[in-house]
Amino acid sequence: MTDKHLTCTCGQVELRVSGPPILAAACYCDDCQAGAGQLSDLGASPSVIGADGGTPYVLQRKDRIGWLAGEHLLQRHKLRHGTATNRITTACCKTPMLVDFDRGPHWVAIYQSRLDPAPPMEMLVNTRFAPADAVLPNGVPAYRTFPPRFVGKLIASRLAMLFGR
């Protein structure tokens, strides 16, 4: 796969992504729903939450992303003080870019709306938190929690990083 260049809405912030994604999934957990609401309250656009209550992400290894421009314009938003999760928007145009973590995971979750074209959705996770009236997409495997396949892909990507692949 060739490099992809993602930009914020106004073009001042640019991110390079190389290599294939780990996984494309929509998450329905309470934190993703609350985080999407928080970003909306801040005036972030476009919305990161789908009509069905899920937040579509593309997980990418941290060693395969790099900021090309505008890194100083990034703003981190936390749901709660002390949490490791950061929802990253831009100060210039309030575009949601990705979710990263203060410590731990070897990946970032890029908001699917930043990718054009975006890879096809592989699974829906944490659907037990989906709104009661949500109509989940047909043809996409749905899981009440994180399924073994999700965890396996993360472990495989970490091992690939350790072995320099």
C-alpha positions in Angstrom: 0.0 0.0 0.0 1.3 3.5 -0.8 1.2 6.3 1.7 -2.0 8.1 2.4 -2.1 11.7 3.3 -5.0 12.8 5.5 -5.8 16.4 6.2 -8.1 18.4 8.4 -11.0 20.2 6.8 -9.0 23.4 6.1 -5.8 21.6 5.1 -3.5 23.1 7.8 -2.9 19.7 9.5 -1.6 16.7 7.5 -1.0 13.2 8.6 0.9 10.5 6.7 -0.3 6.9 7.1 1.7 4.1 5.5 1.1 0.4 5.3 -2.2 -1.5 5.7 -4.5 -0.8 8.6 -4.7 -3.3 11.5 -8.5 -3.3 11.4 -11.6 -1.2 10.5 -14.3 -1.4 13.1 -17.1 0.7 14.6 -17.3 0.9 18.4 -20.5 1.4 20.3 -19.1 1.6 23.8 -20.3 4.3 26.3 -17.0 6.1 26.1 -17.0 6.3 22.3 -20.6 7.6 22.4 -19.7 10.1 25.1 -16.5 11.2 23.4 -18.4 11.8 20.1 -20.9 13.9 22.1 -18.0 15.9 23.8 -16.5 16.6 20.4 -19.9 17.7 19.0 -20.3 20.1 22.0 -16.9 21.6 21.2 -18.1 22.3 17.7 -16.0 19.6 16.0 -17.0 18.8 12.5 -17.6 16.4 10.8 -19.4 14.3 13.4 -17.6 11.1 14.3 -20.6 9.1 15.4 -22.8 7.3 12.9 -26.6 7.4 12.7 -26.6 4.0 14.4 -24.6 5.2 17.5 -21.3 3.6 16.5 -18.0 5.4 16.0 -16.2 4.1 12.9 -12.4 3.8 13.3 -9.5 2.5 11.3 -6.8 1.2 13.6 -3.2 1.9 12.5 0.2 1.1 14.0 1.8 4.1 15.7 5.1 3.4 13.8 3.3 3.9 10.5 1.9 7.4 11.1 3.6 10.8 11.1 2.5 14.3 11.2 3.6 16.2 8.1 2.2 19.6 9.0 0.3 21.4 11.7 1.2 19.1 14.7 1.2 22.3 16.9 -2.5 22.7 16.1 -3.5 19.4 17.6 -5.8 19.5 20.7 -6.3 16.6 23.1 -9.6 16.0 24.7 -10.2 13.6 27.6 -13.6 12.4 28.9 -12.3 12.2 32.5 -9.2 13.5 34.3 -6.5 10.9 34.4 -7.8 8.7 31.6 -5.1 7.6 29.0 -7.4 8.1 26.1 -7.2 11.3 24.0 -9.6 12.4 21.3 -7.5 14.5 18.9 -9.0 17.5 17.1 -7.4 20.5 15.3 -7.4 24.0 16.7 -7.7 25.5 13.2 -11.0 24.0 12.1 -12.0 21.6 14.9 -11.7 18.5 12.7 -11.6 15.2 14.7 -8.5 13.3 13.5 -7.9 10.3 15.7 -7.8 8.8 19.1 -4.5 8.1 20.8 -3.3 7.1 24.2 -0.9 8.5 26.8 0.5 5.1 27.5 0.0 1.5 26.4 -1.4 0.6 23.0 0.8 0.4 20.0 -1.9 1.8 17.7 -4.0 4.8 17.1 -7.7 4.8 16.0 -8.1 7.2 13.0 -11.7 8.5 12.6 -12.9 6.8 9.4 -14.3 10.1 8.1 -10.7 11.2 7.6 -9.9 8.5 5.1 -11.0 8.7 1.5 -11.4 6.0 0.4 -11.9 4.2 3.7 -11.3 0.5 4.1 -14.5 -1.6 4.4 -15.8 -2.1 7.9 -14.7 -5.5 9.2 -16.7 -5.6 12.5 -18.9 -3.8 15.0 -17.7 -4.1 18.6 -19.3 -3.4 22.0 -22.8 -3.5 20.4 -24.3 -4.2 23.8 -24.0 -0.4 24.3 -25.7 0.5 21.0 -28.8 2.7 21.4 -31.9 0.6 21.7 -33.3 2.0 18.5 -30.1 1.5 16.5 -30.2 -0.3 13.2 -26.8 -1.9 12.8 -25.4 -2.4 9.3 -26.3 -5.6 7.6 -23.5 -7.9 6.5 -20.9 -6.7 9.1 -20.2 -9.1 12.0 -21.4 -7.6 15.2 -20.0 -8.5 18.7 -21.3 -7.6 22.1 -17.7 -7.1 23.4 -14.2 -7.2 21.8 -14.1 -10.6 19.9 -11.0 -12.8 19.8 -10.4 -11.8 16.1 -10.1 -8.1 17.2 -7.6 -9.0 19.9 -5.7 -11.4 17.6 -5.2 -8.6 15.0 -3.8 -6.3 17.6 -1.5 -9.0 18.9 -0.3 -9.8 15.4 0.4 -6.2 14.6 2.4 -5.8 17.8 4.5 -8.9 17.0 5.1 -7.5 13.5 6.4 -4.3 15.0 8.7 -6.2 17.3 10.1 -8.2 14.4 10.5 -5.1 12.2 7.8 -6.0 9.7 
